[in-house]
């Protein structure tokens, strides 16, 4: 974790105040002055601010049912941030593990644990994401084989990783994939001559969306640990 982030996570200081304290040589890491905000610190380091040992707050893990017309960002832009729906302290310390487009609804995971996020988002870890997809045109049965073999996306050298496509009705699909390329789901269906008109994420790994739109809850310990590599 960055030193400035650790200070914010263990005090009431914001990022600007933390960086000022570091620049003023008020921060010691293992009894040595550190003046670089990006300096990486770890759990076994002793970090002191003005001669007081700091202890970081525990990591937090949440799920949120993201509504449409919200964005997976820490700041508002054209649309408001989905994090505005959280009524908890220190929201600025949180980030979203695996983003959704503004018009996409469903499950997002939120945390302040960067290593945990890495386990979810790294394609090689094989974390499955399940989406319910609405299409503009009827789909052909043979498309399921194409998705299983990999789709050639425009501008990409390699095929997508194998994905499972379940046809629920001619225009409604359930798609399971392990990647998270830019606009991947929309691009995959575009590559087979169709267009996504609705997109909803139902599940990430073993965590299933089980709250109403706009609502959130903390993950259980079992859910958190399901993303931790042994």
Backbone bond lengths (Angstrom), bond angles and torsions (degrees), N, CA, C in turn:
res aa  C-N    CA-C-N  psi(-1)  N-CA   C-N-CA  omega(-1)  CA-C   N-CA-C  phi
1 X - - - 1.457 - - 1.528 109.30 -
2 X 1.309 116.84 142.47 1.462 120.87 176.41 1.535 110.29 -63.32
3 X 1.308 115.00 147.61 1.458 119.53 -178.46 1.527 111.45 -62.51
4 X 1.334 117.95 -43.84 1.468 119.27 -179.29 1.528 111.07 -63.76
5 X 1.344 116.82 -36.20 1.460 120.01 177.91 1.528 110.48 -67.52
6 X 1.333 116.98 -40.06 1.466 120.39 178.81 1.527 110.67 -60.58
7 X 1.332 116.63 -42.54 1.469 119.82 -179.69 1.527 110.24 -63.73
8 X 1.332 116.92 -42.68 1.469 119.80 177.87 1.526 110.66 -62.57
9 X 1.325 116.29 -35.37 1.463 121.06 -176.43 1.524 112.57 -79.50
10 X 1.308 117.10 -10.91 1.462 119.99 -178.13 1.528 113.05 -119.98
11 X 1.328 117.76 2.37 1.465 122.63 179.27 1.520 109.42 -140.59
12 X 1.309 116.48 -174.81 1.468 121.36 174.98 1.523 111.62 -95.24
13 X 1.327 117.65 7.01 1.462 121.40 -178.30 1.522 111.21 -74.75
14 X 1.341 116.11 145.07 1.453 119.61 171.40 1.524 108.88 -87.02
15 X 1.335 117.36 178.76 1.461 120.74 -174.57 1.524 111.89 -61.59
16 X 1.324 116.95 -42.48 1.466 120.29 -179.75 1.531 111.11 -62.54
17 X 1.334 116.26 -42.94 1.466 119.79 179.82 1.532 111.18 -67.85
18 X 1.320 116.84 -37.24 1.464 120.68 178.49 1.521 110.60 -64.21
19 X 1.312 116.36 -43.11 1.467 119.81 -179.68 1.526 111.13 -66.75
20 X 1.322 116.88 -34.19 1.465 120.12 177.42 1.526 110.31 -65.97
21 X 1.325 116.58 -42.12 1.464 120.30 178.05 1.525 111.12 -62.01
22 X 1.319 116.43 -40.31 1.466 120.64 177.70 1.525 110.69 -64.37
23 X 1.328 116.64 -46.11 1.467 121.08 -179.88 1.521 112.20 -62.72
24 X 1.330 116.28 -29.36 1.473 120.92 -179.63 1.531 112.65 -84.66
25 X 1.332 116.26 7.56 1.478 122.22 179.50 1.523 112.87 63.39
26 X 1.326 116.08 31.01 1.465 120.68 179.48 1.529 112.47 -88.53
27 X 1.352 116.08 -3.92 1.464 120.05 -173.26 1.528 110.32 -114.77
28 X 1.330 115.45 131.24 1.465 121.82 176.21 1.526 109.19 -115.74
29 X 1.318 115.91 138.14 1.459 121.92 171.96 1.522 106.92 -119.29
30 X 1.311 116.46 114.80 1.465 121.50 -176.05 1.532 111.17 52.94
31 X 1.350 114.05 44.59 1.469 123.77 175.36 1.529 113.92 71.37
32 X 1.329 117.71 10.14 1.461 121.69 176.88 1.521 109.76 -114.53
33 X 1.330 117.26 137.90 1.462 121.54 177.16 1.526 109.37 -69.13
34 X 1.316 115.58 131.86 1.463 121.59 176.43 1.528 107.91 -123.54
35 X 1.330 116.31 128.47 1.471 120.26 -176.73 1.528 111.93 -116.12
36 X 1.324 117.25 12.72 1.454 121.60 179.78 1.533 110.06 -107.63
37 X 1.335 118.78 113.60 1.476 120.83 -177.67 1.523 114.20 -58.80
38 X 1.343 116.59 -29.94 1.461 120.29 -176.88 1.527 112.68 -85.44
39 X 1.328 118.01 1.44 1.464 121.35 179.40 1.527 109.40 -56.18
40 X 1.352 116.27 131.89 1.463 120.85 -176.63 1.527 111.08 -85.11
41 X 1.323 116.12 127.07 1.460 121.71 177.29 1.524 109.54 -117.73
42 X 1.335 116.30 159.97 1.456 122.04 -174.88 1.534 110.39 -132.94
43 X 1.313 115.31 172.56 1.467 120.51 -174.07 1.529 113.10 -59.76
44 X 1.331 116.22 -33.08 1.466 118.91 -175.77 1.528 113.15 -87.61
45 X 1.345 118.04 1.01 1.458 121.21 176.54 1.525 110.36 -77.95
46 X 1.323 116.06 149.70 1.465 121.84 172.72 1.526 106.94 -102.47
47 X 1.312 115.98 113.83 1.463 121.35 -175.69 1.519 108.21 -114.40
48 X 1.316 115.78 127.80 1.456 121.09 -176.84 1.515 110.38 -124.29
49 X 1.316 115.97 140.86 1.462 123.38 173.69 1.519 107.47 -122.52
50 X 1.331 115.75 119.61 1.474 120.51 -177.73 1.533 110.83 50.92
51 X 1.351 114.34 45.56 1.470 123.79 174.90 1.531 114.05 70.33
52 X 1.337 117.05 12.02 1.460 121.02 178.15 1.524 109.19 -111.59
53 X 1.333 116.81 128.71 1.461 120.96 179.79 1.533 109.78 -70.99
54 X 1.325 115.47 132.76 1.456 121.07 -178.02 1.527 110.90 -99.21
55 X 1.318 115.58 144.61 1.460 122.45 174.86 1.520 108.51 -127.68
56 X 1.308 115.83 121.52 1.466 119.84 -176.63 1.526 110.92 -70.94
57 X 1.320 115.87 146.86 1.454 120.72 174.16 1.528 109.61 -65.41
58 X 1.311 116.42 153.21 1.464 121.01 -179.45 1.526 110.27 -63.27
59 X 1.335 115.64 148.48 1.461 120.35 176.50 1.532 109.77 -64.92
60 X 1.321 115.25 151.77 1.462 121.24 178.87 1.527 109.43 -121.63
61 X 1.344 114.72 146.58 1.462 121.23 -176.57 1.530 107.57 -137.33
62 X 1.324 116.90 121.42 1.458 121.40 -175.23 1.518 110.23 -134.67
63 X 1.323 115.22 158.89 1.461 120.90 165.91 1.523 108.09 -120.25
64 X 1.315 115.41 149.52 1.460 122.36 -179.35 1.518 108.70 -137.95
65 X 1.321 115.88 139.43 1.469 121.47 172.79 1.530 107.34 -88.87
66 X 1.314 115.31 99.14 1.466 121.38 -174.99 1.530 111.42 -73.40
67 X 1.343 117.41 125.84 1.461 120.09 174.05 1.530 110.42 -79.44
68 X 1.312 115.80 165.99 1.456 120.70 172.53 1.531 109.51 -67.35
69 X 1.323 115.19 159.63 1.469 122.49 178.10 1.529 112.63 62.22
70 X 1.328 115.49 33.50 1.465 122.44 167.69 1.529 106.54 -129.51
71 X 1.327 116.91 158.77 1.455 120.16 -177.12 1.526 111.06 -119.88
72 X 1.326 115.27 153.95 1.464 121.99 178.69 1.523 109.03 -91.27
73 X 1.309 115.20 70.77 1.456 122.95 -178.01 1.520 107.83 -141.71
74 X 1.336 115.77 160.21 1.467 119.41 177.99 1.525 112.42 -83.55
75 X 1.320 117.06 -8.42 1.462 120.98 -179.56 1.523 109.89 -131.18
76 X 1.319 116.06 151.84 1.455 121.41 176.48 1.531 110.05 -71.63
77 X 1.316 115.15 143.01 1.462 120.47 174.59 1.527 107.00 -128.56
78 X 1.330 117.75 -126.52 1.468 118.85 174.96 1.525 109.56 -63.67
79 X 1.330 115.22 -39.32 1.459 121.67 175.32 1.530 108.83 -109.41
80 X 1.319 117.87 156.68 1.474 119.78 178.86 1.525 111.94 -73.09
81 X 1.314 115.66 154.87 1.461 121.30 176.66 1.525 110.18 -70.33
82 X 1.329 115.77 140.12 1.465 120.44 175.74 1.522 111.40 -64.22
83 X 1.335 117.06 -22.71 1.466 120.17 -179.82 1.524 111.91 -67.77
84 X 1.335 117.96 -15.79 1.464 120.50 176.14 1.529 112.00 -62.80
85 X 1.329 116.64 -18.18 1.458 120.98 -178.76 1.529 113.10 -79.86
86 X 1.338 116.60 -7.99 1.468 120.88 -179.04 1.520 110.36 -90.44
87 X 1.313 117.08 123.79 1.461 121.78 179.10 1.528 109.66 -102.84
88 X 1.340 116.08 61.39 1.453 122.53 -179.78 1.524 109.31 -134.02
89 X 1.329 116.26 166.20 1.453 121.03 -178.89 1.528 111.51 -78.67
90 X 1.322 115.62 157.26 1.466 123.57 173.76 1.531 112.06 56.51
91 X 1.310 117.25 42.53 1.465 121.01 179.10 1.525 111.17 -61.42
92 X 1.325 117.17 -30.96 1.467 120.99 -178.00 1.526 112.64 -63.00
93 X 1.335 117.61 -18.54 1.461 120.67 178.70 1.522 112.18 -79.67
94 X 1.311 117.43 -13.29 1.463 122.32 -174.62 1.526 112.04 -89.15
95 X 1.328 115.15 157.86 1.463 120.82 172.48 1.527 107.48 -143.72
96 X 1.313 115.09 165.92 1.462 121.31 -177.67 1.519 109.65 -99.63
97 X 1.329 115.86 128.10 1.464 121.97 -177.50 1.532 109.35 -91.32
98 X 1.311 116.51 88.93 1.463 120.21 -178.59 1.507 110.50 97.96
99 X 1.312 116.77 100.11 1.454 121.33 -170.88 1.527 112.85 -84.54
100 X 1.323 114.88 159.42 1.458 123.11 172.18 1.525 108.84 -121.44
101 X 1.327 116.47 151.21 1.463 120.69 176.42 1.528 110.28 -65.57
102 X 1.319 115.92 163.07 1.468 120.84 -177.92 1.522 112.15 -58.46
103 X 1.338 117.68 -36.38 1.465 120.27 -176.59 1.527 112.84 -89.66
104 X 1.333 117.71 0.10 1.463 121.76 -179.94 1.525 109.56 -95.01
105 X 1.316 116.13 138.58 1.466 121.74 -179.38 1.525 110.27 -109.05
106 X 1.334 114.62 171.26 1.453 118.88 170.18 1.507 115.32 115.26
107 X 1.323 114.60 -155.80 1.455 123.76 -168.61 1.526 112.42 -73.89
108 X 1.332 115.59 124.46 1.454 120.88 166.13 1.524 107.76 -126.86
109 X 1.333 115.87 145.32 1.448 122.45 176.59 1.518 108.99 -104.40
110 X 1.320 116.41 139.39 1.464 122.39 -172.68 1.521 108.45 -130.01
111 X 1.322 116.72 136.98 1.459 120.26 -177.22 1.522 110.29 -158.77
112 X 1.342 115.92 173.76 1.459 121.89 168.36 1.526 109.86 -120.86
113 X 1.329 116.53 18.16 1.462 123.88 -179.00 1.530 108.55 -106.73
114 X 1.327 117.01 101.01 1.452 121.19 -175.61 1.517 113.83 -65.57
115 X 1.320 117.33 -37.00 1.466 119.53 -179.70 1.526 111.28 -67.86
116 X 1.320 117.06 -35.49 1.456 121.37 176.77 1.529 109.99 -64.07
117 X 1.317 117.22 -42.58 1.458 122.09 177.73 1.517 110.79 -59.24
118 X 1.329 116.40 -40.87 1.457 121.07 -178.90 1.526 111.27 -58.63
119 X 1.329 117.51 -39.18 1.461 120.92 178.86 1.521 111.98 -64.22
120 X 1.316 117.50 -28.73 1.457 121.55 -178.56 1.524 111.22 -81.70
121 X 1.323 116.90 -41.08 1.456 121.05 -169.57 1.527 114.44 -91.55
122 X 1.329 119.23 -19.92 1.464 120.71 -178.76 1.525 109.57 -71.57
123 X 1.352 118.87 118.56 1.472 121.04 -177.09 1.519 113.59 -56.60
124 X 1.335 117.65 -35.98 1.467 120.66 -177.99 1.524 113.25 -63.31
125 X 1.336 116.96 -18.60 1.461 120.21 179.37 1.529 112.51 -80.11
126 X 1.323 116.61 -11.55 1.460 120.90 173.47 1.509 115.56 67.41
127 X 1.333 117.23 29.36 1.468 120.19 178.38 1.529 109.56 -73.70
128 X 1.325 116.26 117.90 1.461 120.38 -175.69 1.530 111.93 -80.00
129 X 1.331 115.02 138.84 1.456 122.41 172.34 1.525 107.61 -120.09
130 X 1.323 116.31 132.63 1.463 121.37 -176.14 1.527 109.10 -113.64
131 X 1.340 115.48 128.21 1.454 122.06 -177.47 1.531 110.41 -123.60
132 X 1.306 115.23 144.45 1.458 121.85 169.35 1.521 106.55 -100.68
133 X 1.327 116.25 125.87 1.468 121.34 -169.61 1.518 110.11 -122.59
134 X 1.331 116.24 129.05 1.450 121.93 172.24 1.517 110.05 -103.91
135 X 1.330 117.06 134.65 1.461 121.68 -174.25 1.525 111.65 -116.64
136 X 1.314 115.34 158.79 1.467 120.96 -179.00 1.522 112.20 -81.59
137 X 1.354 116.59 -22.11 1.468 121.07 -177.15 1.528 109.48 -133.97
138 X 1.333 115.91 156.39 1.459 120.29 174.84 1.525 109.85 -59.71
139 X 1.317 115.79 144.61 1.463 119.91 -178.85 1.524 109.73 -103.41
140 X 1.310 115.30 150.89 1.456 120.82 179.37 1.531 109.95 -90.99
141 X 1.311 115.92 146.14 1.458 122.32 -176.25 1.529 111.93 -58.43
142 X 1.328 117.33 -36.15 1.460 120.26 -176.12 1.527 113.65 -67.90
143 X 1.328 117.15 -13.70 1.459 120.02 178.75 1.533 110.87 -64.01
144 X 1.326 117.36 -29.05 1.470 119.48 179.15 1.526 110.76 -60.04
145 X 1.339 116.86 -36.74 1.465 120.53 177.61 1.517 110.93 -68.12
146 X 1.319 117.50 -39.61 1.458 120.80 177.88 1.523 111.50 -60.51
147 X 1.327 116.51 -43.15 1.463 120.15 179.60 1.530 110.79 -65.21
148 X 1.336 116.47 -36.80 1.460 120.12 -179.71 1.534 110.99 -68.84
149 X 1.324 116.82 -31.93 1.462 121.04 -179.59 1.530 112.28 -83.99
150 X 1.315 117.16 -21.20 1.464 121.84 -176.48 1.522 110.74 110.86
151 X 1.315 115.66 142.35 1.471 122.04 -177.33 1.528 109.38 -109.45
152 X 1.315 115.94 138.62 1.462 120.91 175.52 1.522 108.95 -86.03
153 X 1.326 116.82 107.69 1.458 121.18 179.36 1.521 110.28 -86.47
154 X 1.310 115.82 146.21 1.463 120.53 177.80 1.533 109.81 -60.82
155 X 1.330 115.76 130.33 1.453 121.21 178.40 1.517 114.35 85.57
156 X 1.341 117.95 -0.13 1.461 121.75 -179.67 1.529 109.67 -109.24
157 X 1.328 116.84 141.48 1.460 121.19 178.54 1.522 111.87 -79.93
158 X 1.321 118.02 -39.49 1.450 122.20 -175.69 1.521 111.29 -102.85
159 X 1.326 115.06 155.29 1.454 120.19 173.43 1.527 109.82 -67.14
160 X 1.308 116.75 156.17 1.460 119.85 171.82 1.527 108.78 -65.13
161 X 1.325 115.96 157.68 1.456 119.85 174.71 1.534 109.27 -65.55
162 X 1.337 118.02 154.15 1.465 120.17 179.92 1.528 112.16 -52.85
163 X 1.327 116.00 136.33 1.461 122.41 179.99 1.526 108.85 -130.91
164 X 1.329 115.80 151.70 1.462 121.19 -179.44 1.524 109.80 -103.35
165 X 1.313 115.87 124.08 1.465 121.36 -179.72 1.519 108.99 -115.87
166 X 1.331 115.46 119.04 1.465 121.90 177.92 1.520 108.61 -108.59
167 X 1.330 116.39 123.09 1.464 121.20 -178.59 1.528 108.93 -86.48
168 X 1.315 116.24 114.39 1.461 121.44 179.83 1.523 111.15 -90.04
169 X 1.308 116.52 -34.76 1.457 124.65 175.27 1.524 105.77 -157.99
170 X 1.316 119.69 171.63 1.468 119.67 -176.34 1.529 114.43 -54.84
171 X 1.333 117.21 -28.42 1.461 119.64 -177.96 1.524 113.40 -119.95
172 X 1.327 116.90 11.64 1.464 119.56 -179.80 1.527 110.11 -131.52
173 X 1.338 115.50 128.52 1.462 121.87 -174.69 1.530 110.01 -125.96
174 X 1.339 115.12 160.29 1.458 122.04 164.74 1.526 106.28 -119.87
175 X 1.318 116.43 120.33 1.456 122.54 -175.07 1.526 109.93 -115.21
176 X 1.340 116.20 130.38 1.463 122.12 176.33 1.518 108.67 -117.98
177 X 1.339 115.83 123.95 1.459 119.82 178.75 1.521 110.37 -141.45
178 X 1.326 115.96 168.46 1.467 120.69 -177.47 1.521 112.28 -118.71
179 X 1.319 117.07 3.11 1.460 120.92 179.52 1.523 110.17 -104.77
180 X 1.327 115.22 176.99 1.453 120.38 177.32 1.520 110.96 -150.32
181 X 1.330 115.83 47.25 1.461 119.39 179.04 1.523 110.56 -65.63
182 X 1.306 117.02 161.49 1.456 123.25 -178.69 1.524 110.21 -57.17
183 X 1.345 116.63 120.89 1.472 122.73 179.70 1.532 111.76 51.52
184 X 1.319 117.52 36.14 1.464 120.41 -169.33 1.525 113.55 -59.54
185 X 1.314 117.68 -48.29 1.468 119.40 -175.90 1.530 110.31 -61.31
186 X 1.309 116.63 -46.33 1.465 120.22 179.91 1.521 111.05 -62.69
187 X 1.329 116.80 -39.40 1.467 120.55 -179.36 1.527 111.85 -70.39
188 X 1.309 117.43 -34.69 1.462 120.54 178.83 1.525 110.73 -63.88
189 X 1.322 116.66 -45.68 1.465 118.46 -179.73 1.526 111.31 -72.04
190 X 1.309 116.99 -32.49 1.462 119.80 174.97 1.527 110.58 -61.77
191 X 1.328 116.42 -37.47 1.463 121.20 -178.63 1.525 112.63 -66.58
192 X 1.341 117.28 -21.57 1.471 120.30 177.68 1.529 110.87 -106.24
193 X 1.334 116.37 19.77 1.452 121.20 171.98 1.511 115.75 80.64
194 X 1.328 117.38 30.66 1.454 119.97 179.06 1.529 109.05 -134.39
195 X 1.317 116.74 175.51 1.467 121.04 -177.59 1.523 109.93 -137.12
196 X 1.335 115.99 132.11 1.459 121.82 178.38 1.525 108.88 -79.62
197 X 1.331 116.39 126.99 1.469 120.15 177.34 1.533 111.65 -111.62
198 X 1.330 117.47 -14.45 1.473 121.02 173.73 1.518 108.21 -151.30
199 X 1.340 114.96 143.43 1.457 119.99 -177.05 1.522 108.81 -145.32
200 X 1.326 115.65 128.71 1.465 121.90 -174.64 1.518 108.78 -140.99
201 X 1.342 117.81 124.82 1.464 120.48 178.59 1.519 109.70 -90.33
202 X 1.338 115.80 124.29 1.461 122.17 -175.55 1.522 113.36 -98.92
203 X 1.349 117.34 -27.40 1.457 119.17 -169.71 1.519 110.29 -156.68
204 X 1.342 116.17 144.45 1.463 123.06 170.20 1.515 106.74 -130.33
205 X 1.334 116.95 121.34 1.459 119.65 -176.77 1.516 110.50 56.69
206 X 1.332 116.60 -125.28 1.466 121.29 179.15 1.537 112.45 -96.23
207 X 1.312 117.21 5.44 1.461 121.06 -177.13 1.528 109.94 -97.62
208 X 1.322 116.09 121.91 1.461 122.57 -178.43 1.525 109.89 -108.06
209 X 1.309 116.18 140.70 1.460 120.98 178.32 1.522 109.47 -66.41
210 X 1.337 116.71 122.98 1.465 120.45 -175.39 1.532 112.43 -138.96
211 X 1.329 117.21 21.98 1.466 120.88 176.14 1.524 109.01 -125.30
212 X 1.316 115.97 160.50 1.463 121.01 -178.80 1.529 110.57 -71.87
213 X 1.310 115.72 160.14 1.462 121.58 -179.97 1.535 110.72 -54.67
214 X 1.334 115.45 131.22 1.455 121.44 -179.79 1.515 114.03 85.72
215 X 1.352 117.95 -6.52 1.455 121.94 -179.91 1.528 110.49 -97.83
216 X 1.347 115.83 164.10 1.453 120.82 -179.03 1.520 109.59 -147.00
217 X 1.328 115.87 166.80 1.468 122.35 173.95 1.524 108.34 -155.20
218 X 1.339 115.77 162.62 1.451 120.79 172.03 1.533 109.27 -77.11
219 X 1.326 116.60 145.48 1.457 120.72 173.55 1.525 110.13 -71.78
220 X 1.310 115.95 151.31 1.458 120.51 173.23 1.529 108.82 -75.50
221 X 1.322 116.15 162.53 1.462 120.24 177.86 1.526 110.75 -59.02
222 X 1.327 116.46 -39.63 1.458 120.23 179.44 1.528 110.91 -63.35
223 X 1.318 117.58 -40.48 1.461 121.16 178.39 1.520 111.09 -65.33
224 X 1.328 116.44 -42.89 1.467 120.29 178.55 1.519 110.13 -60.44
225 X 1.315 116.63 -47.98 1.458 121.14 -175.88 1.522 112.80 -68.88
226 X 1.329 117.27 -20.66 1.472 119.78 -179.97 1.524 112.05 -65.35
227 X 1.342 117.44 -18.31 1.464 120.55 179.00 1.523 112.35 -99.16
228 X 1.317 117.47 -2.28 1.470 120.79 -176.63 1.518 109.85 -88.86
229 X 1.321 116.13 126.65 1.460 120.68 179.78 1.527 109.52 -74.38
230 X 1.299 116.03 140.93 1.456 121.08 -179.71 1.529 110.30 -77.21
